[in-house]
């Protein structure tokens, strides 16, 4: 689980119930950006670790994914 998620949810709940201060709005935006960066990293890691095999058993992994694997 992503560590910042509870704080994001806490701020979201507070925003629904009352107004957020300017500092809380900035914090919420920073946390959201960090969260998205973490999720994108997880997705990229998953995609670069995949291998695509066609019904004949041939490796048809896209070149872009192969290049990413080599860069890692």
WOBELUR-V641190 format. One record per residue. SS is DSSP state (~ for helix, > for strand, _ for the rest). PSI is psi in degrees with one decimal (NA if undefined). Layout:
BEGIN
ss=SS psi=PSI
ss=SS psi=PSI
END
This chain:
BEGIN
ss=_ psi=146.4
ss=_ psi=128.7
ss=_ psi=-31.6
ss=_ psi=-8.0
ss=~ psi=-42.6
ss=~ psi=-39.9
ss=~ psi=-38.7
ss=~ psi=-45.4
ss=~ psi=-38.2
ss=~ psi=-45.0
ss=~ psi=-36.5
ss=~ psi=-42.4
ss=~ psi=-43.0
ss=~ psi=-39.5
ss=~ psi=-33.4
ss=~ psi=-32.2
ss=~ psi=-34.0
ss=_ psi=-178.4
ss=_ psi=144.5
ss=_ psi=147.5
ss=_ psi=167.1
ss=~ psi=-38.6
ss=~ psi=-39.3
ss=~ psi=-36.0
ss=~ psi=-42.7
ss=~ psi=-44.7
ss=~ psi=-43.8
ss=~ psi=-43.3
ss=~ psi=-43.1
ss=~ psi=-44.1
ss=~ psi=-40.0
ss=~ psi=-42.4
ss=~ psi=-41.8
ss=~ psi=-41.1
ss=~ psi=-47.6
ss=~ psi=-39.0
ss=~ psi=-42.3
ss=~ psi=-45.5
ss=~ psi=-44.3
ss=~ psi=-38.0
ss=~ psi=-40.2
ss=~ psi=-42.4
ss=~ psi=-43.8
ss=~ psi=-40.6
ss=~ psi=-41.9
ss=~ psi=-45.5
ss=~ psi=-41.4
ss=~ psi=-16.1
ss=_ psi=-1.2
ss=_ psi=158.6
ss=_ psi=126.9
ss=_ psi=124.3
ss=> psi=130.1
ss=_ psi=172.4
ss=_ psi=-21.9
ss=_ psi=-4.4
ss=_ psi=7.9
ss=_ psi=143.4
ss=> psi=115.1
ss=_ psi=31.9
ss=_ psi=132.1
ss=_ psi=145.4
ss=~ psi=-36.8
ss=~ psi=-38.9
ss=~ psi=-40.0
ss=~ psi=-41.0
ss=~ psi=-40.1
ss=~ psi=-41.1
ss=~ psi=-42.4
ss=~ psi=-31.2
ss=~ psi=-22.2
ss=_ psi=NA
END
